[in-house]
Every structure is written in structure tokens, then in C-alpha cells.
Amino acid sequence: IYCLEMADAAELLFLESVLRNGDGTSDSFAAALNLIRKYQGIERTMARAEGFTRAARRIVAEFPVSPIQRALLALTEAVVGRDH
């Protein structure tokens, strides 16, 4: 979404074509990934996810200490800490 907001007209046409037509060739994927990287889409998405994670931790921290609370806290760590 960040890429779609920042792309120029030609990039936007390319991305819309890939998204609408489901063009899954490795060349199209590589070109789309390059655009995502160009506009820091991954970094911006991770930053937003980390913000949601911080908010979730604050809420879960208010729960009584228990195995369930610890599991929920661990889950928030796993979500943003995973590689894929």
C-alpha cells in the first residue's frame, strides 16, 4: 500500500497490472519487490507492526500475571520477530 501511495504514474500502472492480472512471473515479482524496497514498504510496514505490538503489550501487561498473559506477551514478540 505504501508503494501504491508513492509510485509515479508508470510504476503505478505496472503495479496495478501485476495485482489485477496476477502476473506471477519471477521478473514481475522482482520488479514489484524493487519498487517496494524503493519506497521502504517493508521498513514502514514493520514499524507500523511494531507500534501495534507495543500497544498490545501495554494492554496485555494489565492482565493478571498468569501463563496465559505470558503466552500473549510471547506471541507479540514472535509476530514482529519472525523472518517470514
N, C-alpha and C positions, 0 to 999 in steps of 0.2 A: 504494500500500500504506500509506503514511503517513496518507493521508486516511482510509482504512478503519479504521485503528487509532484515530484521533482523533475521528471523526464521532459525532454524537449519534444517537439511535435513528431519527429521521425522515430525517436525512441518509444514514444507512446503508441504510435501506430504498430511498431514491431511487437511490443508487449501485449497490446490488445489482440493482435493476430495470434500470438502464441497462446494466450489464455482462451480465446474463443475457439480456435481450431484444434487445440490440444496437440500442437506440433511438439512432439516429444523427442525430436532428434537430438543427438549429442551436441551438434553445432548450435541449435536454438537454445538448448539448456545452458550451454557455456556462455552464449551471448547474453541471455537473461541474467545469469549469475553475475556476469561482469557489470551489468547495469545496477544490480542490487548492491554490489560492492562499491560501485562508483558513488552511490548516494547513501552509503553507510547504513543500508537497510538492516543488516544483521546486527550491527552495533546498537542502532536505535531500538530495534525490537528487544534485544537483550536488556537494555537499560530500562525499557518500559516493564518488561517482565520482572526485573529486579525490584522496581518500585511496587508492583503488585505483591511481590513476595515479602517485602518489608512490611507492607500493610497487613498481610495475612499473619505474619509473625507477631505483630503488635496485638492483633485480635486473639490469636491462639494463646499468647502469653497471659491473657486474662483468665483463661480456663484454669480450673484446679489442676495442680500438678498430678499427673497420672500417666500410665502407659499410653493412653490414647493421645493425650496432649503431646507427649514426647514423639509419638509416631507422626502426628500432624506437623510438628516442627521439623522433623527429619524429612518429611515429604516436601516441605517448602525448599529445603536445601537441595534435594535431589532434582527438583524440577529445573532450577536455574543452573545447577552444577553439571548437568549431563552434557555430553558432547553431541548427541544425536537423538 
